[in-house]
Amino acid sequence: MPIGIIASLDHEGRGVTTLEGKTVFVTGALPGERVEYAVYRRQPTYEQARSLRVLDESAARVRPRCPHFGVCGGCSMQHLDADAQVAAKQRLLEDNLRHIGELTAAQLYAPIHGPAWAYRGRARLSVRHVPKKGGVLVGFHERNSRYVADMRQCEILPAHLSALLLPLRELIAALSIRDRLPQIEVAVGERITALVLRVLEAPSADDETLLRDFADRHGVVFYLQPQGPASAYRFHPLAAPPLSYLLPDFGVEHFFLPTEFTQVNHSINRVLVRRAMRLLDPQPGERVGDMFCGLGNFALAMARCGAQVLGVEGSAELVGRAAENAAANGLDALVEYRVANLFAATAESVAAFGKLDKMLIDPPRDGALELVKALAADARDRPRRIVYVSCSPSTLARDAAILVGQKGYRLAGAGVVNMFPHTSHVESIALFERVAAP
């Protein structure tokens, strides 16, 4: 078996080494380690491998807490010290900015990080009835596989959700529709925990009795989803409070449905919004744009600071929820929402938003390429300051190159946000300041 010295981690948390001039990605290996590995996939320019034996161990290697680590695909970095994970993500952000954007941030912000365990307030669990493995399985997929991991606990889920994995297996095994229930979506709110059952067939009367009893005994709220996300409806108990999360620093409560997008890590989201507001510094009398605003996670904090806010989002359903949240928090006089496809933004469509003093951009992984390209040709008509919240270092770097190279901004600062501890997922926040217009 080949032996390699690991130079770095890639964007999926795999160790990187070389063999005869070819890059090798080694699952389970850490920078600085000398490992023996087995190749399982060969390509013309790279190979994929798994670590068999660590000959020289990194000082940052730790014992994974979860007994399912290595089989379950939910985590990829539990074998790396939590602080070292954050440092690795910061290096990945810097590398992407340098190699893709050809940029270096004027300031590196202190990473945003928090509790490394029991943090995940949103999850999508797969369900499979597998008689050969003893019945129903509920959990994440196995690593690099479509099979469901045989999970009996999960260290990144809140303790009360982890404790439900085995009871849920027993419940679903007792349902007549156990082969027609492929997924459970989990959403934790301030007052309730919602479980959305994706049902390809309506439950029987006996099934409904079992679901009601389970919900009452375990203190959860069941939703049933017969078709797409918009079809989900509350099943039991009907009288339970709504789902919501709080931003205490801004006196804001956001209400949401369990199939609507919210950040998975509520504690980190609170710090992220606080950091974003400090960097953006929205002020009374300013008009501020919140692009890809979702249900108003940042917009209402901006409004609470006194700014007049324009929120733009492609989903009419989320815009409707955002408007309801603005009204519920007494901020509707300061916030206007519009439905627009920002992935198809043009100079004309962006100009129609009107003059914006500042802007926050929080796009999906695809980034905001068309939006940043569509910013006004005249520098004086562009926002003075842009805060960009990213879930993909590569698309952030690509868009940053346009903002700096074509739109007259400087990259004032950037730093990582460890929204997903023990995974390779890298979120980040960056500040762009407009160079003084002539």
C-alpha positions as a Python dict, from the first residue, in 0.01 Angstrom:
ca = {
    (1, 'M'): (0, 0, 0),
    (2, 'P'): (129, 353, -77),
    (3, 'I'): (240, 588, 201),
    (4, 'G'): (203, 965, 181),
    (5, 'I'): (265, 1280, 382),
    (6, 'I'): (-47, 1493, 405),
    (7, 'A'): (13, 1855, 305),
    (8, 'S'): (-332, 2009, 361),
    (9, 'L'): (-708, 1956, 373),
    (10, 'D'): (-934, 2003, 72),
    (11, 'H'): (-1280, 2161, 67),
    (12, 'E'): (-1437, 1828, 171),
    (13, 'G'): (-1207, 1780, 471),
    (14, 'R'): (-991, 1515, 304),
    (15, 'G'): (-615, 1503, 339),
    (16, 'V'): (-417, 1598, 28),
    (17, 'T'): (-92, 1430, -79),
    (18, 'T'): (76, 1344, -408),
    (19, 'L'): (188, 1020, -569),
    (20, 'E'): (405, 1029, -881),
    (21, 'G'): (288, 1380, -962),
    (22, 'K'): (-81, 1299, -915),
    (23, 'T'): (-294, 1455, -639),
    (24, 'V'): (-441, 1204, -395),
    (25, 'F'): (-735, 1290, -166),
    (26, 'V'): (-723, 1073, 147),
    (27, 'T'): (-1032, 1046, 366),
    (28, 'G'): (-946, 1036, 738),
    (29, 'A'): (-598, 1188, 708),
    (30, 'L'): (-483, 1518, 859),
    (31, 'P'): (-215, 1772, 761),
    (32, 'G'): (135, 1674, 875),
    (33, 'E'): (50, 1306, 909),
    (34, 'R'): (227, 1020, 735),
    (35, 'V'): (-37, 766, 642),
    (36, 'E'): (-74, 438, 464),
    (37, 'Y'): (-375, 450, 234),
    (38, 'A'): (-575, 250, -17),
    (39, 'V'): (-692, 403, -345),
    (40, 'Y'): (-1055, 330, -434),
    (41, 'R'): (-1100, 559, -735),
    (42, 'R'): (-849, 652, -1005),
    (43, 'Q'): (-889, 944, -1244),
    (44, 'P'): (-644, 1083, -1500),
    (45, 'T'): (-540, 1379, -1281),
    (46, 'Y'): (-624, 1265, -926),
    (47, 'E'): (-704, 968, -706),
    (48, 'Q'): (-936, 916, -410),
    (49, 'A'): (-828, 703, -118),
    (50, 'R'): (-904, 614, 242),
    (51, 'S'): (-656, 610, 525),
    (52, 'L'): (-566, 262, 649),
    (53, 'R'): (-305, 340, 913),
    (54, 'V'): (-162, 660, 1059),
    (55, 'L'): (214, 616, 1092),
    (56, 'D'): (290, 966, 1225),
    (57, 'E'): (-7, 1128, 1398),
    (58, 'S'): (-98, 1498, 1399),
    (59, 'A'): (-105, 1670, 1738),
    (60, 'A'): (-449, 1801, 1636),
    (61, 'R'): (-597, 1452, 1597),
    (62, 'V'): (-865, 1369, 1856),
    (63, 'R'): (-1088, 1073, 1930),
    (64, 'P'): (-1425, 1119, 1756),
    (65, 'R'): (-1709, 1151, 2004),
    (66, 'C'): (-1969, 981, 1787),
    (67, 'P'): (-1952, 599, 1756),
    (68, 'H'): (-2091, 627, 1404),
    (69, 'F'): (-1816, 858, 1276),
    (70, 'G'): (-1653, 719, 965),
    (71, 'V'): (-1970, 538, 857),
    (72, 'C'): (-2229, 816, 885),
    (73, 'G'): (-2184, 1091, 627),
    (74, 'G'): (-2319, 1367, 852),
    (75, 'C'): (-1973, 1464, 979),
    (76, 'S'): (-1631, 1450, 814),
    (77, 'M'): (-1398, 1619, 1066),
    (78, 'Q'): (-1468, 1481, 1414),
    (79, 'H'): (-1114, 1341, 1419),
    (80, 'L'): (-973, 1697, 1410),
    (81, 'D'): (-964, 1923, 1717),
    (82, 'A'): (-1249, 2177, 1706),
    (83, 'D'): (-1018, 2481, 1712),
    (84, 'A'): (-804, 2327, 1439),
    (85, 'Q'): (-1118, 2279, 1228),
    (86, 'V'): (-1188, 2652, 1245),
    (87, 'A'): (-827, 2734, 1155),
    (88, 'A'): (-843, 2497, 857),
    (89, 'K'): (-1161, 2664, 732),
    (90, 'Q'): (-1001, 3008, 767),
    (91, 'R'): (-706, 2889, 556),
    (92, 'L'): (-945, 2750, 296),
    (93, 'L'): (-1121, 3087, 275),
    (94, 'E'): (-790, 3272, 237),
    (95, 'D'): (-671, 3023, -27),
    (96, 'N'): (-989, 3068, -232),
    (97, 'L'): (-966, 3446, -215),
    (98, 'R'): (-602, 3434, -321),
    (99, 'H'): (-617, 3169, -594),
    (100, 'I'): (-962, 3235, -743),
    (101, 'G'): (-1010, 3604, -669),
    (102, 'E'): (-641, 3702, -662),
    (103, 'L'): (-726, 3900, -349),
    (104, 'T'): (-611, 3938, 8),
    (105, 'A'): (-843, 4086, 268),
    (106, 'A'): (-712, 4400, 436),
    (107, 'Q'): (-822, 4250, 769),
    (108, 'L'): (-891, 3893, 879),
    (109, 'Y'): (-1183, 3886, 1120),
    (110, 'A'): (-1182, 3666, 1428),
    (111, 'P'): (-1370, 3347, 1335),
    (112, 'I'): (-1730, 3318, 1453),
    (113, 'H'): (-1764, 2988, 1636),
    (114, 'G'): (-1950, 2839, 1930),
    (115, 'P'): (-2060, 2507, 2079),
    (116, 'A'): (-1930, 2217, 1871),
    (117, 'W'): (-2194, 1965, 1977),
    (118, 'A'): (-2576, 1946, 1986),
    (119, 'Y'): (-2596, 2254, 1765),
    (120, 'R'): (-2801, 2138, 1469),
    (121, 'G'): (-3156, 2273, 1492),
    (122, 'R'): (-3244, 2168, 1137),
    (123, 'A'): (-3183, 1831, 975),
    (124, 'R'): (-3316, 1609, 700),
    (125, 'L'): (-3319, 1247, 812),
    (126, 'S'): (-3363, 963, 567),
    (127, 'V'): (-3589, 668, 646),
    (128, 'R'): (-3555, 316, 503),
    (129, 'H'): (-3722, -10, 591),
    (130, 'V'): (-3437, -261, 566),
    (131, 'P'): (-3540, -605, 699),
    (132, 'K'): (-3183, -738, 660),
    (133, 'K'): (-3065, -477, 912),
    (134, 'G'): (-3338, -542, 1162),
    (135, 'G'): (-3615, -315, 1037),
    (136, 'V'): (-3645, 60, 995),
    (137, 'L'): (-3339, 290, 989),
    (138, 'V'): (-3363, 665, 1060),
    (139, 'G'): (-3059, 888, 1012),
    (140, 'F'): (-2815, 1046, 772),
    (141, 'H'): (-2678, 863, 470),
    (142, 'E'): (-2362, 661, 502),
    (143, 'R'): (-2053, 838, 374),
    (144, 'N'): (-2041, 840, -8),
    (145, 'S'): (-2345, 615, -21),
    (146, 'R'): (-2721, 616, -71),
    (147, 'Y'): (-2765, 373, 219),
    (148, 'V'): (-2895, 504, 550),
    (149, 'A'): (-2653, 476, 841),
    (150, 'D'): (-2757, 253, 1131),
    (151, 'M'): (-2761, 542, 1379),
    (152, 'R'): (-2859, 506, 1743),
    (153, 'Q'): (-2746, 851, 1850),
    (154, 'C'): (-2620, 1175, 1694),
    (155, 'E'): (-2383, 1410, 1873),
    (156, 'I'): (-2455, 1714, 1654),
    (157, 'L'): (-2830, 1700, 1708),
    (158, 'P'): (-2978, 1848, 2027),
    (159, 'A'): (-2993, 1580, 2296),
    (160, 'H'): (-3372, 1548, 2283),
    (161, 'L'): (-3358, 1482, 1908),
    (162, 'S'): (-3074, 1234, 1937),
    (163, 'A'): (-3279, 1048, 2197),
    (164, 'L'): (-3568, 1022, 1948),
    (165, 'L'): (-3378, 826, 1680),
    (166, 'L'): (-3457, 482, 1822),
    (167, 'P'): (-3817, 564, 1924),
    (168, 'L'): (-3877, 697, 1572),
    (169, 'R'): (-3751, 370, 1426),
    (170, 'E'): (-3998, 180, 1642),
    (171, 'L'): (-4281, 416, 1554),
    (172, 'I'): (-4229, 397, 1179),
    (173, 'A'): (-4182, 19, 1189),
    (174, 'A'): (-4533, -1, 1340),
    (175, 'L'): (-4694, 213, 1065),
    (176, 'S'): (-4873, 58, 768),
    (177, 'I'): (-4694, 314, 544),
    (178, 'R'): (-4340, 239, 668),
    (179, 'D'): (-4231, 169, 307),
    (180, 'R'): (-4392, 492, 190),
    (181, 'L'): (-4224, 732, 433),
    (182, 'P'): (-3875, 815, 298),
    (183, 'Q'): (-3782, 1125, 497),
    (184, 'I'): (-3825, 1319, 821),
    (185, 'E'): (-3738, 1688, 825),
    (186, 'V'): (-3656, 1827, 1169),
    (187, 'A'): (-3692, 2190, 1279),
    (188, 'V'): (-3626, 2310, 1635),
    (189, 'G'): (-3785, 2634, 1747),
    (190, 'E'): (-3790, 2835, 2067),
    (191, 'R'): (-4100, 2658, 2198),
    (192, 'I'): (-4154, 2345, 1988),
    (193, 'T'): (-3975, 2079, 1787),
    (194, 'A'): (-4140, 1996, 1455),
    (195, 'L'): (-4103, 1668, 1267),
    (196, 'V'): (-4221, 1674, 905),
    (197, 'L'): (-4303, 1327, 774),
    (198, 'R'): (-4277, 1296, 396),
    (199, 'V'): (-4566, 1062, 326),
    (200, 'L'): (-4608, 911, -21),
    (201, 'E'): (-4934, 754, 96),
    (202, 'A'): (-5186, 881, 348),
    (203, 'P'): (-5155, 722, 693),
    (204, 'S'): (-5432, 492, 804),
    (205, 'A'): (-5657, 565, 1101),
    (206, 'D'): (-5442, 331, 1314),
    (207, 'D'): (-5129, 511, 1191),
    (208, 'E'): (-5278, 844, 1292),
    (209, 'T'): (-5347, 712, 1641),
    (210, 'L'): (-4985, 600, 1675),
    (211, 'L'): (-4857, 938, 1553),
    (212, 'R'): (-5074, 1132, 1797),
    (213, 'D'): (-4966, 914, 2087),
    (214, 'F'): (-4597, 953, 1995),
    (215, 'A'): (-4626, 1331, 1966),
    (216, 'D'): (-4797, 1359, 2305),
    (217, 'R'): (-4547, 1131, 2481),
    (218, 'H'): (-4234, 1291, 2334),
    (219, 'G'): (-4346, 1654, 2319),
    (220, 'V'): (-4306, 1704, 1944),
    (221, 'V'): (-4533, 1840, 1671),
    (222, 'F'): (-4593, 1625, 1363),
    (223, 'Y'): (-4644, 1773, 1018),
    (224, 'L'): (-4738, 1561, 718),
    (225, 'Q'): (-4599, 1642, 372),
    (226, 'P'): (-4780, 1452, 93),
    (227, 'Q'): (-4612, 1633, -198),
    (228, 'G'): (-4368, 1927, -224),
    (229, 'P'): (-4255, 2141, 72),
    (230, 'A'): (-4552, 2377, 34),
    (231, 'S'): (-4792, 2086, 93),
    (232, 'A'): (-4675, 2027, 451),
    (233, 'Y'): (-4947, 2081, 710),
    (234, 'R'): (-4965, 2054, 1087),
    (235, 'F'): (-5112, 1720, 1192),
    (236, 'H'): (-5081, 1699, 1572),
    (237, 'P'): (-5106, 1873, 1810),
    (238, 'L'): (-5288, 2155, 1635),
    (239, 'A'): (-5287, 2382, 1940),
    (240, 'A'): (-4907, 2392, 1982),
    (241, 'P'): (-4721, 2727, 1951),
    (242, 'P'): (-4566, 2828, 1616),
    (243, 'L'): (-4203, 2768, 1522),
    (244, 'S'): (-3980, 3069, 1579),
    (245, 'Y'): (-3626, 3178, 1661),
    (246, 'L'): (-3506, 3488, 1844),
    (247, 'L'): (-3246, 3756, 1776),
    (248, 'P'): (-3227, 3897, 2131),
    (249, 'D'): (-2974, 4169, 2044),
    (250, 'F'): (-3233, 4329, 1817),
    (251, 'G'): (-3555, 4235, 1997),
    (252, 'V'): (-3673, 4035, 1697),
    (253, 'E'): (-3861, 3706, 1675),
    (254, 'H'): (-3879, 3529, 1339),
    (255, 'F'): (-4166, 3289, 1275),
    (256, 'F'): (-4125, 3017, 1014),
    (257, 'L'): (-4269, 2693, 882),
    (258, 'P'): (-4064, 2374, 922),
    (259, 'T'): (-3998, 2339, 549),
    (260, 'E'): (-3882, 2701, 508),
    (261, 'F'): (-3512, 2784, 503),
    (262, 'T'): (-3354, 2901, 828),
    (263, 'Q'): (-2998, 2866, 953),
    (264, 'V'): (-2931, 2529, 1117),
    (265, 'N'): (-2733, 2677, 1407),
    (266, 'H'): (-2938, 2934, 1598),
    (267, 'S'): (-2661, 3037, 1840),
    (268, 'I'): (-2411, 3104, 1560),
    (269, 'N'): (-2678, 3284, 1357),
    (270, 'R'): (-2724, 3530, 1643),
    (271, 'V'): (-2352, 3612, 1640),
    (272, 'L'): (-2348, 3628, 1260),
    (273, 'V'): (-2631, 3883, 1249),
    (274, 'R'): (-2459, 4087, 1520),
    (275, 'R'): (-2130, 4084, 1320),
    (276, 'A'): (-2311, 4172, 997),
    (277, 'M'): (-2482, 4471, 1158),
    (278, 'R'): (-2154, 4593, 1306),
    (279, 'L'): (-1986, 4578, 965),
    (280, 'L'): (-2278, 4720, 768),
    (281, 'D'): (-2362, 4984, 1032),
    (282, 'P'): (-2716, 5064, 907),
    (283, 'Q'): (-2827, 5406, 1025),
    (284, 'P'): (-3153, 5603, 1041),
    (285, 'G'): (-3199, 5790, 716),
    (286, 'E'): (-3014, 5529, 509),
    (287, 'R'): (-3177, 5300, 254),
    (288, 'V'): (-3027, 4952, 277),
    (289, 'G'): (-3076, 4649, 52),
    (290, 'D'): (-3100, 4291, 178),
    (291, 'M'): (-3045, 4070, -127),
    (292, 'F'): (-3158, 3705, -107),
    (293, 'C'): (-3337, 3814, 211),
    (294, 'G'): (-3528, 3491, 278),
    (295, 'L'): (-3773, 3542, 562),
    (296, 'G'): (-3590, 3855, 682),
    (297, 'N'): (-3308, 3719, 899),
    (298, 'F'): (-3094, 4031, 842),
    (299, 'A'): (-3360, 4275, 721),
    (300, 'L'): (-3540, 4309, 1052),
    (301, 'A'): (-3214, 4366, 1239),
    (302, 'M'): (-3132, 4644, 990),
    (303, 'A'): (-3475, 4798, 1044),
    (304, 'R'): (-3434, 4778, 1420),
    (305, 'C'): (-3119, 4988, 1372),
    (306, 'G'): (-3341, 5252, 1210),
    (307, 'A'): (-3261, 5207, 842),
    (308, 'Q'): (-3520, 5189, 564),
    (309, 'V'): (-3481, 4837, 423),
    (310, 'L'): (-3554, 4682, 84),
    (311, 'G'): (-3556, 4302, 98),
    (312, 'V'): (-3538, 4107, -228),
    (313, 'E'): (-3598, 3734, -261),
    (314, 'G'): (-3692, 3497, -543),
    (315, 'S'): (-3948, 3297, -344),
    (316, 'A'): (-4290, 3458, -315),
    (317, 'E'): (-4368, 3230, -19),
    (318, 'L'): (-4061, 3348, 175),
    (319, 'V'): (-4136, 3712, 89),
    (320, 'G'): (-4485, 3661, 230),
    (321, 'R'): (-4341, 3514, 550),
    (322, 'A'): (-4088, 3799, 572),
    (323, 'A'): (-4366, 4057, 547),
    (324, 'E'): (-4561, 3879, 821),
    (325, 'N'): (-4252, 3881, 1043),
    (326, 'A'): (-4196, 4252, 983),
    (327, 'A'): (-4554, 4322, 1090),
    (328, 'A'): (-4534, 4089, 1390),
    (329, 'N'): (-4225, 4278, 1513),
    (330, 'G'): (-4374, 4623, 1447),
    (331, 'L'): (-4120, 4699, 1174),
    (332, 'D'): (-4338, 4692, 862),
    (333, 'A'): (-4316, 5071, 821),
    (334, 'L'): (-3939, 5039, 775),
    (335, 'V'): (-3925, 4731, 550),
    (336, 'E'): (-4036, 4676, 191),
    (337, 'Y'): (-4008, 4333, 28),
    (338, 'R'): (-4003, 4249, -343),
    (339, 'V'): (-4001, 3921, -534),
    (340, 'A'): (-3723, 3911, -795),
    (341, 'N'): (-3492, 3650, -946),
    (342, 'L'): (-3149, 3782, -851),
    (343, 'F'): (-2979, 3503, -1047),
    (344, 'A'): (-3109, 3680, -1358),
    (345, 'A'): (-3030, 4032, -1238),
    (346, 'T'): (-2956, 4298, -1499),
    (347, 'A'): (-2843, 4657, -1475),
    (348, 'E'): (-3203, 4762, -1544),
    (349, 'S'): (-3360, 4534, -1281),
    (350, 'V'): (-3110, 4643, -1015),
    (351, 'A'): (-3158, 5010, -1105),
    (352, 'A'): (-3531, 4958, -1047),
    (353, 'F'): (-3457, 4891, -680),
    (354, 'G'): (-3365, 5259, -647),
    (355, 'K'): (-3064, 5413, -477),
    (356, 'L'): (-2924, 5196, -198),
    (357, 'D'): (-2671, 5342, 46),
    (358, 'K'): (-2557, 5000, 165),
    (359, 'M'): (-2626, 4639, 76),
    (360, 'L'): (-2612, 4294, 234),
    (361, 'I'): (-2586, 3991, 5),
    (362, 'D'): (-2661, 3642, 141),
    (363, 'P'): (-2690, 3408, -158),
    (364, 'P'): (-2707, 3027, -184),
    (365, 'R'): (-2397, 2829, -282),
    (366, 'D'): (-2418, 2950, -643),
    (367, 'G'): (-2325, 3299, -526),
    (368, 'A'): (-2440, 3634, -662),
    (369, 'L'): (-2256, 3661, -993),
    (370, 'E'): (-2527, 3832, -1199),
    (371, 'L'): (-2616, 4068, -915),
    (372, 'V'): (-2263, 4199, -863),
    (373, 'K'): (-2213, 4229, -1240),
    (374, 'A'): (-2534, 4432, -1260),
    (375, 'L'): (-2433, 4698, -1005),
    (376, 'A'): (-2448, 5049, -1150),
    (377, 'A'): (-2185, 5165, -1399),
    (378, 'D'): (-2154, 5498, -1217),
    (379, 'A'): (-1967, 5443, -891),
    (380, 'R'): (-2173, 5710, -719),
    (381, 'D'): (-2487, 5503, -773),
    (382, 'R'): (-2342, 5191, -611),
    (383, 'P'): (-2379, 5110, -240),
    (384, 'R'): (-2100, 5260, -30),
    (385, 'R'): (-2062, 4938, 165),
    (386, 'I'): (-2148, 4575, 92),
    (387, 'V'): (-2151, 4293, 345),
    (388, 'Y'): (-2142, 3955, 173),
    (389, 'V'): (-2244, 3645, 372),
    (390, 'S'): (-2134, 3334, 187),
    (391, 'C'): (-2178, 2957, 216),
    (392, 'S'): (-1919, 2886, -57),
    (393, 'P'): (-1564, 3027, -43),
    (394, 'S'): (-1515, 2967, -415),
    (395, 'T'): (-1819, 3166, -531),
    (396, 'L'): (-1741, 3439, -277),
    (397, 'A'): (-1390, 3466, -423),
    (398, 'R'): (-1527, 3475, -779),
    (399, 'D'): (-1777, 3750, -694),
    (400, 'A'): (-1518, 3939, -489),
    (401, 'A'): (-1291, 3956, -794),
    (402, 'I'): (-1569, 4135, -984),
    (403, 'L'): (-1650, 4372, -699),
    (404, 'V'): (-1284, 4470, -665),
    (405, 'G'): (-1166, 4443, -1025),
    (406, 'Q'): (-1469, 4587, -1205),
    (407, 'K'): (-1693, 4769, -957),
    (408, 'G'): (-1449, 4981, -762),
    (409, 'Y'): (-1458, 4817, -418),
    (410, 'R'): (-1184, 4712, -179),
    (411, 'L'): (-1199, 4393, 24),
    (412, 'A'): (-1182, 4549, 369),
    (413, 'G'): (-1211, 4226, 565),
    (414, 'A'): (-1317, 3861, 569),
    (415, 'G'): (-1351, 3577, 816),
    (416, 'V'): (-1512, 3236, 859),
    (417, 'V'): (-1836, 3148, 1033),
    (418, 'N'): (-1834, 2794, 1171),
    (419, 'M'): (-2203, 2729, 1122),
    (420, 'F'): (-2149, 2352, 1081),
    (421, 'P'): (-1885, 2218, 1326),
    (422, 'H'): (-1733, 1879, 1238),
    (423, 'T'): (-1824, 1918, 872),
    (424, 'S'): (-1621, 2061, 586),
    (425, 'H'): (-1889, 2323, 515),
    (426, 'V'): (-1739, 2675, 523),
    (427, 'E'): (-1951, 2986, 574),
    (428, 'S'): (-1790, 3328, 576),
    (429, 'I'): (-1857, 3700, 594),
    (430, 'A'): (-1677, 3973, 399),
    (431, 'L'): (-1691, 4351, 388),
    (432, 'F'): (-1647, 4551, 67),
    (433, 'E'): (-1604, 4928, 78),
    (434, 'R'): (-1648, 5146, -228),
    (435, 'V'): (-1339, 5336, -328),
    (436, 'A'): (-1411, 5709, -321),
    (437, 'A'): (-1589, 5818, -640),
    (438, 'P'): (-1420, 6096, -839),
}
